[in-house]
Amino acid sequence: MSSTTATTKVTIQNPQGLHMRPAYLFAETALKFDSEIELIKDDVRINGKSVLDILTLGAAQGTEIILEAVGDDAEAAIVTLEQLVESGFPTPERDAGSAGAE
């Protein structure tokens, strides 16, 4: 059995960068895949399934990082995670606007 490797470069869009909520959303999404997932910033390579590791990157808005996945579902993982990062890490509360906020 051979494993597939998939990579892409993304730019952090979220105004606050990869702080706790987006780091959690990224790790939570990455955990849905069997592939090993890593984030690479400069020469630092971290586990994309670990919230604490993601927070250590210190990735502010505008930071370019490389996403790398190795495994049978690597391509699907990269596509999903790339969309998450490029969308600015939307949440149901943020997308719902002021519905129910009264």
Buried (B, 14 or more C-beta within 10 A) or exposed (E): EEEBBBEBEBEBBBEEBBBEEBBBBBBEBBEEBEBBBBBBBEEEEBBBBBBEBBBEBEBEEEBEBBBBBBBBBBBBBBBBBBEBBEEBBEEEEEEEEEEEEE
